[in-house]
Amino acid sequence: MGNVLTDEKIPNNVNLSGDKRLQRALEAWQPAFIDWWKQMGPLGWQERDIYLRTAVSVETDGWAHFDHVKMPDYRWGIFLEPKQEGRTHGFGDLYGQPVWDEVPGEFRNLMKRLIVTQGDTEPASVEQQRDLGATAPSLYDLRNLFQVNVEEGRHLWAMVYLLHTYFGRDGREEAEELLARRSGDADKPRILGAFNEPTSHWLSFFMFTMFTDRDGKYQLSALAESGFDPLARTCRFMLTEEAHHMFVGESGIQRVVKRSCELMKQDPNGDPRTLGGIDLPTVQKYANLWYSLSLDLFGGEVSSNAADAFAAGIKGRYKEDRYDEHKLVGSHFAMDVLEAGKVVHKDIPMRNALNEVLRTEYIKDCQRGVDRWNKTIKDEGVDFEIKLPSPKFHRQIGMWSTVQFTPDGQMIDAETFAKRRGEWLPTAEDETFIKSLMHPVYERGKFASWIAPPGKGINGLPGDFEYVRL
């Protein structure tokens, strides 16, 4: 593996200059990416200096370099974790055999589909969030938004590198399509539903980074187990950056609920809305929405595609090395399924249940974050608990999409759901109210009325640091 070459057009640790054809192809794609960034990236902030963390290598002291930089000048690059010599397949039918450095022909289409789907989520989220800078609650939050955005851009680069390097003309065409689709576009939407939803204000942004980016963590973790070694190494490095995105979301909502509790105690009727805050029942509605949208991203509960990807050694389980058995022949997973209109708990062949296995790990992780929110509420002396809804609630993908459930998991008819929808999910009135609070606060060290300051600044800096130079 070559050293990172920061004087090249594309910083990398994959010895890109050693493959002139690939280097030319990626350098030809780069201007199209910059054009896309300028057109669809953060609106109105392209010429500002932002205090950003830039990856310049995979070493501890290299991937976290902080400095003020204009976003179009950000040093997007290609970084893979160092290769582990002698690595073998950790699961599936090829368990124990050497991993691949090239894509086997029989798995080419399956592998390409997984990489394209992952790659498509990265620019989609940037597009969803492009208008949020106009209503940032502080310079601290504004900087965090842009940090998330540029890292999603780098994750797109990671998938494009794989497409260009290992999939020939098909890969180059797919890389071009990643810049052609648009979030929410009627004619060329993004591939996955949650990435076509509008992220029209900061409460949704925090929910997105809490729940939807957490899905990214689990998808990347499953791909980081892959027997296709370049994909595994790419995803391992991406995971180091994904942690910050989830921190932004979880800590953002934690600060929202803390401020809500503070305002509840100030208002005679305990209503934070009267003092410019967001009431906790409305926070619950947005959690219900984004959590259920994010659950859909794992796919159907029973899936032959998941079984095929596992058997082929392409996509494993979350932290596969924790398990004792890695082929899953004859293994089963106990889960709820829908049979003849009724919920039945039964054993499903483990390979076919792998989407649900991964989703179950994700749910546990989400619950840990919600527990921290509830601790903040309790510490403020307020009697309210945010709850994750049933995984069957408000589903658009999988077997539960054909029936309706309440947040506590009770099956109901469609008419009842339609009547009560506004109790559980954001209404047009909720959206109007939340947007009415979204006034920008660009004064150093100041924060909007609806959110508490963070416990500490970025990179050990004070809260009133000039995170964005105005």
C-alpha positions in Angstrom: 0.0 0.0 0.0 1.4 3.4 -1.0 1.6 6.4 1.2 -1.0 9.1 1.1 0.0 11.6 -1.6 -1.5 15.0 -0.6 0.0 16.7 -3.7 -2.1 14.7 -6.1 -5.5 15.7 -7.3 -7.0 12.9 -5.3 -5.4 12.1 -1.9 -5.2 8.3 -1.5 -3.4 5.4 0.1 -4.1 3.0 -2.8 -1.2 3.9 -5.0 -3.5 5.5 -7.5 -0.6 7.0 -9.5 0.5 3.4 -10.1 -2.5 2.8 -12.3 -2.6 5.6 -14.8 -5.8 4.4 -16.5 -7.7 4.3 -13.3 -6.2 7.6 -12.2 -7.3 9.3 -15.4 -10.8 7.9 -15.1 -11.2 9.1 -11.5 -9.7 12.5 -12.3 -12.2 12.8 -15.1 -15.1 12.0 -12.7 -13.8 14.5 -10.1 -15.0 17.7 -12.0 -18.5 16.2 -12.3 -18.5 15.5 -8.6 -17.4 19.1 -7.8 -20.1 20.4 -10.1 -22.7 18.2 -8.4 -21.4 19.4 -5.0 -21.7 23.1 -6.0 -25.2 22.5 -7.4 -26.6 20.2 -4.8 -24.4 20.7 -1.7 -25.0 23.2 1.1 -26.8 26.1 -0.4 -25.2 29.5 0.2 -22.1 28.4 2.1 -19.7 27.2 -0.6 -17.3 30.2 -0.2 -17.2 30.3 3.6 -14.3 29.0 5.7 -15.6 26.0 7.8 -13.7 24.4 10.6 -13.6 20.8 9.2 -12.0 17.6 10.0 -10.2 16.2 6.9 -8.9 12.7 6.4 -5.4 12.7 5.1 -4.5 9.1 6.0 -5.9 6.2 8.0 -3.4 6.5 10.8 -4.8 8.0 14.1 -2.9 11.2 13.7 -3.8 11.5 10.0 -7.5 11.0 9.5 -8.5 13.7 12.0 -6.8 16.9 10.7 -8.7 20.1 11.6 -8.6 23.4 9.9 -10.7 26.1 8.3 -11.4 25.2 4.6 -13.9 26.1 1.9 -16.1 23.1 1.2 -15.4 22.9 -2.6 -11.7 22.8 -1.7 -12.1 20.0 0.8 -9.6 17.2 0.2 -11.9 14.3 -0.7 -9.8 11.2 -1.1 -9.7 7.4 -1.2 -8.7 5.6 2.0 -8.8 1.9 2.7 -7.8 0.2 6.0 -4.4 -1.5 5.7 -4.5 -5.0 4.1 -4.3 -7.9 6.5 -2.2 -10.6 4.9 -3.6 -14.1 5.1 -7.1 -12.9 5.8 -9.8 -15.6 5.1 -13.5 -15.6 4.6 -15.2 -15.2 8.0 -18.6 -16.7 7.1 -20.7 -18.4 4.4 -20.0 -21.3 2.2 -16.4 -20.2 1.6 -15.6 -19.9 5.3 -11.9 -20.3 6.0 -10.8 -19.8 2.3 -8.7 -16.8 1.2 -10.6 -13.6 0.6 -10.8 -12.1 -2.9 -8.8 -9.2 -4.2 -11.0 -9.2 -7.4 -14.7 -9.7 -7.8 -15.6 -13.3 -8.8 -17.6 -13.3 -12.0 -20.5 -15.3 -10.5 -21.0 -12.6 -7.8 -20.4 -9.6 -9.9 -24.0 -8.3 -10.2 -24.8 -9.0 -6.6 -21.7 -7.1 -5.5 -22.3 -4.2 -7.8 -25.9 -3.8 -6.6 -24.8 -3.7 -3.0 -22.0 -1.1 -3.7 -24.3 1.1 -5.9 -27.1 1.0 -3.2 -24.7 2.0 -0.5 -23.1 4.6 -2.7 -26.5 6.1 -3.6 -27.3 7.0 0.0 -24.2 9.2 0.4 -25.1 12.0 -2.1 -28.8 11.6 -1.3 -28.3 12.8 2.3 -26.3 15.8 1.2 -29.2 16.7 -1.2 -31.7 16.2 1.6 -29.8 18.6 3.9 -28.7 21.3 1.4 -31.0 24.0 2.7 -30.4 23.6 6.4 -27.6 26.1 6.7 -30.2 28.9 6.3 -31.8 28.0 9.7 -28.9 26.7 11.8 -29.4 27.1 15.6 -25.7 28.0 16.1 -22.3 28.1 14.4 -21.5 24.9 16.3 -24.4 23.1 14.7 -23.8 24.6 11.3 -20.2 23.3 11.4 -21.5 19.8 12.4 -23.9 19.8 9.5 -21.1 20.6 7.0 -18.8 18.0 8.6 -21.5 15.4 8.0 -22.0 16.6 4.5 -18.4 16.5 3.4 -17.9 13.1 4.9 -20.9 11.8 3.0 -19.1 13.1 -0.1 -16.0 11.2 0.8 -18.1 8.0 1.4 -19.4 8.5 -2.1 -15.8 8.6 -3.4 -15.1 5.4 -1.6 -17.9 3.5 -3.5 -17.0 5.2 -6.8 -13.4 4.0 -6.4 -14.7 0.4 -6.1 -16.9 0.8 -9.1 -14.2 2.3 -11.3 -11.5 -0.2 -10.1 -13.4 -3.5 -10.2 -16.4 -3.2 -12.5 -15.1 -1.7 -15.8 -17.4 0.2 -18.1 -20.5 -0.8 -16.0 -18.8 0.6 -12.9 -18.0 3.9 -14.6 -21.6 4.2 -15.9 -23.0 3.5 -12.4 -20.6 6.1 -11.0 -22.1 8.7 -13.4 -25.6 7.7 -12.4 -24.8 8.3 -8.7 -24.5 12.0 -9.7 -27.5 12.0 -11.9 -30.2 10.8 -9.5 -31.7 13.3 -7.1 -33.3 12.9 -3.7 -37.1 13.2 -4.0 -37.1 13.6 -7.8 -40.2 12.2 -9.4 -38.3 11.0 -12.5 -34.9 10.0 -11.1 -35.3 9.5 -7.3 -32.7 7.9 -5.0 -32.8 4.2 -4.7 -34.0 3.8 -1.1 -37.2 5.4 0.3 -35.8 7.2 3.4 -33.4 9.1 1.2 -36.2 10.7 -0.8 -37.9 12.1 2.3 -37.5 15.8 2.9 -35.2 16.9 5.7 -36.8 20.3 5.9 -35.7 21.4 9.4 -33.2 20.6 12.1 -35.4 18.3 14.2 -35.6 16.0 11.2 -31.9 16.4 10.6 -31.0 15.3 14.1 -33.5 12.4 13.8 -32.0 11.4 10.4 -28.4 11.4 11.8 -29.6 9.5 14.9 -31.6 6.8 13.2 -30.8 6.7 9.4 -27.0 7.2 9.8 -27.2 4.4 12.5 -28.6 2.2 9.8 -25.5 3.1 7.8 -23.3 1.9 10.7 -24.9 -1.5 10.6 -24.9 -1.8 6.8 -21.3 -0.8 6.7 -20.4 -3.1 9.5 -22.0 -6.1 7.7 -20.1 -5.1 4.5 -16.9 -4.7 6.5 -17.0 -8.5 7.0 -17.0 -9.1 3.3 -14.8 -11.7 1.6 -14.2 -9.0 -1.1 -11.3 -7.5 0.6 -11.2 -4.0 -0.9 -14.9 -3.5 0.1 -14.2 -4.7 3.6 -11.2 -2.4 4.0 -13.1 0.5 2.5 -16.1 0.1 4.9 -13.9 -0.2 8.0 -12.4 3.2 7.3 -15.9 4.7 6.6 -17.1 3.5 10.0 -14.6 5.8 11.7 -16.4 8.8 10.2 -19.9 7.4 10.6 -19.5 7.6 14.4 -19.5 11.4 14.3 -22.7 11.5 12.3 -24.6 9.5 14.9 -23.1 11.7 17.7 -24.5 14.7 15.9 -28.0 13.2 15.9 -28.1 11.6 19.3 -26.5 14.6 21.1 -28.7 17.0 19.0 -31.9 15.4 20.3 -30.5 15.2 23.8 -30.0 19.0 23.7 -33.5 19.5 22.3 -35.2 17.5 25.1 -33.0 19.2 27.7 -34.1 22.6 26.5 -37.7 21.4 26.3 -37.6 20.4 30.0 -36.0 23.7 31.0 -38.8 25.6 29.3 -41.5 23.4 30.7 -40.4 24.3 34.1 -40.5 28.0 33.2 -44.0 28.1 31.7 -46.9 28.2 34.1 -48.7 25.5 32.1 -45.6 23.4 31.4 -45.8 24.1 27.7 -42.4 24.7 26.1 -44.0 25.8 22.8 -45.1 29.1 24.4 -41.5 29.9 25.1 -40.1 28.9 21.7 -39.3 25.3 22.5 -40.4 21.9 21.1 -42.7 19.9 23.3 -41.7 16.3 24.1 -44.8 14.6 22.4 -43.8 16.2 19.2 -40.2 15.0 19.6 -41.8 11.5 20.0 -43.7 11.9 16.7 -40.6 12.7 14.8 -38.7 9.8 16.5 -41.6 7.5 15.4 -41.3 8.8 11.8 -37.5 8.5 11.3 -37.1 5.3 13.2 -39.7 3.5 11.1 -38.3 4.9 7.9 -34.9 3.7 8.9 -36.1 0.2 9.8 -37.2 -0.2 6.2 -33.6 0.3 5.0 -32.7 -3.2 6.3 -35.1 -4.8 3.7 -37.6 -7.6 4.1 -37.8 -9.7 7.2 -37.4 -12.9 5.3 -35.0 -12.5 2.4 -33.4 -14.8 -0.2 -31.1 -12.0 -1.3 -29.7 -11.7 2.3 -29.2 -15.5 2.3 -27.4 -15.4 -1.1 -25.1 -12.5 0.0 -24.2 -14.4 3.2 -23.6 -17.7 1.4 -21.4 -16.0 -1.1 -19.3 -14.4 1.6 -20.2 -10.9 0.5 -22.2 -9.5 3.5 -22.0 -10.9 7.0 -23.5 -10.1 10.3 -22.7 -7.2 12.7 -19.3 -8.2 14.3 -19.3 -11.6 12.8 -16.4 -12.7 15.0 -18.7 -12.6 18.1 -20.5 -15.7 16.9 -19.4 -19.4 17.2 -21.0 -20.7 14.0 -20.3 -19.0 10.7 -22.0 -21.1 8.0 -25.5 -21.1 9.4 -26.5 -24.3 7.8 -29.4 -25.7 9.8 -29.5 -22.7 12.1 -32.7 -20.8 12.8 -33.8 -17.4 14.2 -37.0 -17.0 16.2 -39.0 -14.0 15.0 -42.5 -12.6 14.4 -44.0 -13.2 10.9 -47.3 -12.5 9.3 -49.4 -15.6 8.4 -53.0 -15.5 7.2 -53.3 -12.0 8.6 -52.1 -12.9 12.1 -48.8 -12.4 13.9 -47.1 -15.7 14.5 -43.8 -16.3 16.3 -41.8 -19.0 14.6 -38.3 -20.2 13.7 -37.0 -19.0 10.3 -33.9 -20.4 8.6 -31.1 -18.2 9.8 -29.7 -17.3 6.4 -33.1 -16.1 5.3 -33.6 -14.1 8.5 -30.3 -12.2 8.3 -32.0 -8.8 7.6 -33.9 -9.2 10.8 -30.8 -10.3 12.7 -29.1 -7.1 11.6 -32.2 -5.0 12.3 -32.4 -6.5 15.8 -28.9 -5.4 16.6 -29.8 -1.9 15.2 -32.9 -1.7 17.5 -30.8 -2.5 20.6 -28.4 0.3 19.6 -31.2 2.8 19.0 -32.6 1.9 22.4 -29.3 2.8 24.1 -29.5 6.2 22.6 -33.1 6.7 23.6 -32.2 5.6 27.1 -29.7 8.5 27.3 -32.4 10.9 26.2 -34.7 9.7 28.9 -32.0 10.0 31.5 -31.6 13.7 30.5 -35.4 14.1 30.9 -35.4 12.4 34.3 -32.4 14.4 35.5 -34.4 17.6 34.6 -37.2 16.3 36.9 -39.8 15.9 34.1 -42.1 12.9 34.0 -42.0 11.8 30.3 -40.4 8.9 28.5 -39.6 8.7 24.8 -40.2 5.2 23.4 -39.2 3.4 20.3 -42.4 2.3 18.5 -43.0 -1.3 17.6 -40.8 -2.4 14.6 -44.2 -3.3 12.9 -45.4 0.4 13.1 -45.6 2.5 9.9 -43.5 0.2 7.8 -43.3 0.6 4.0 -41.1 -2.3 3.2 -41.4 -6.0 4.2 -44.3 -8.1 5.5 -45.5 -5.4 8.0 -46.1 -3.0 5.2 -49.3 -4.8 4.3 -51.0 -4.2 7.6 -51.2 -1.4 10.2 -50.1 -1.4 13.8 -50.1 1.1 16.7 -46.8 2.2 18.1 -47.2 -0.3 20.9 -47.6 -3.1 18.4 -51.4 -3.6 18.3 -52.8 -4.6 14.9 -55.5 -2.2 13.7 -57.4 -1.6 10.5 -56.4 1.0 7.9 -59.3 3.2 8.7 -58.4 3.4 12.4 -54.8 4.1 11.5 -55.8 6.9 9.2 -57.9 8.5 11.9 -55.2 8.3 14.6 -52.2 8.9 12.4 -51.8 12.5 13.7 -51.4 11.1 17.3 -48.3 9.1 16.2 -46.7 10.9 13.3 -46.0 14.5 12.5 -48.9 16.5 11.1 -48.8 19.4 8.7 -49.5 21.6 11.7 -46.5 20.1 13.5 -44.3 20.8 10.5 -45.5 24.4 10.3 -44.8 24.9 14.0 -41.3 23.4 13.9 -40.4 25.4 10.9 -41.6 28.6 12.7 -38.9 28.0 15.2 -36.1 27.6 12.6 -34.5 31.1 12.8 -30.7 31.1 12.2 -28.4 32.0 15.0 -25.0 32.9 13.7 -23.6 34.9 16.7 -20.6 33.1 18.2 -21.5 31.2 21.4 -25.3 31.8 21.0 -28.0 29.2 20.5 -31.6 29.1 19.3 -34.4 29.1 21.9 -35.3 25.5 21.2 -31.9 23.8 21.8 -29.5 23.7 24.7 -25.7 24.3 24.2 -23.5 21.3 23.9 -21.5 20.1 26.9 -18.2 20.9 25.1 -16.9 22.2 21.7 -15.3 20.5 18.8 -11.7 19.3 19.1 -11.4 20.7 22.6 -12.3 24.2 21.5 -14.6 26.6 23.5 -18.3 26.9 22.6 -17.8 30.4 21.2 -15.1 29.4 18.7 -15.5 30.7 15.2 -16.6 27.4 13.7 -17.8 29.1 10.5 -16.2 32.3 9.4 -18.8 34.8 8.4 
